[in-house]
């Protein structure tokens, strides 16, 4: 089913753009081409492109094959934590000290390709393949994800 979904992207401009982005990831060593075509004992995901305003975002849908359910973290993120902090700071600045804004200094960081900067366990390198449309060869390509061993506790296998 996943291979058929990826094949249905054939010939589209979006598939060509997605493949161009994939070639950049190949050159950076983030992913590798698996030419074996062997699907035995692997979890299969799919890659597709999503155009957002002026850029293309490449999505690796690992939920489709169940991969996302194999790793987890005991920590839970509070989605509204940043909103609550900003609301508190705003209240503080307006109610406690109207001149505090001139005293606050902050810094933000923008990590390019931050979503690719996470580690997965090295043994998982052989377990996951991502199917994407290879617009150069007009066929489905299987990608492996390069990884380095994650520190203990970062990835829990179930």
C-alpha positions, -999 to 999 in steps of 0.1 A, spaced: 0 0 0 28 24 9 47 17 -23 15 23 -43 10 57 -25 45 68 -33 42 56 -69 10 77 -73 33 108 -70 50 99 -103 54 127 -128 43 155 -106 63 187 -100 60 182 -63 76 147 -66 105 162 -86 111 189 -60 109 163 -32 135 142 -50 158 172 -54 156 179 -17 163 142 -10 194 143 -32 206 172 -9 201 149 21 219 121 4 249 144 -3 249 155 34 249 119 45 216 121 64 201 93 44 214 66 21 200 47 -9 191 11 -2 194 -6 -36 185 -41 -23 147 -36 -25 144 -60 4 113 -53 25 116 -83 48 119 -75 84 118 -37 80 94 -10 89 84 10 59 76 48 59 69 72 31 84 105 21 64 133 4 68 170 -1 46 197 13 48 232 -3 46 260 23 45 295 10 79 299 -7 96 267 4 93 229 2 91 209 34 100 172 31 79 150 54 89 115 64 57 99 75 69 72 100 35 68 116 21 49 86 43 19 92 42 21 130 78 33 135 68 63 157 53 39 183 86 21 187 105 50 204 93 72 232 103 93 261 92 93 297 91 131 297 59 149 286 59 183 270 34 208 281 23 224 248 12 257 264 43 262 286 57 289 263 23 306 260 20 306 298 55 320 302 49 348 277 16 357 294 33 359 328 61 380 315 36 403 298 16 407 330 48 413 350 59 440 326 26 458 326 15 454 363 47 452 384 72 474 367 63 493 336 99 500 329 111 464 331 110 460 293 141 481 290 159 457 314 150 424 297 176 408 274 169 376 255 183 355 227 167 330 204 184 303 183 173 290 149 187 256 142 188 249 104 172 215 97 166 210 135 143 181 128 172 161 114 194 167 144 182 139 166 200 106 172 185 72 169 201 39 180 226 26 154 209 -8 152 178 9 140 196 19 109 188 -15 94 152 -16 106 137 15 89 133 23 52 116 54 38 100 50 3 101 81 -19 97 88 -56 130 89 -75 121 114 -103 155 108 -120 149 71 -125 111 72 -125 108 46 -98 103 42 -60 136 45 -41 142 31 -6 161 53 18 179 43 50 184 68 78 220 73 90 224 75 127 248 75 155 243 57 188 221 78 210 231 83 247 214 59 271 179 69 279 174 90 247 156 63 228 136 35 245 128 4 225 95 -14 233 
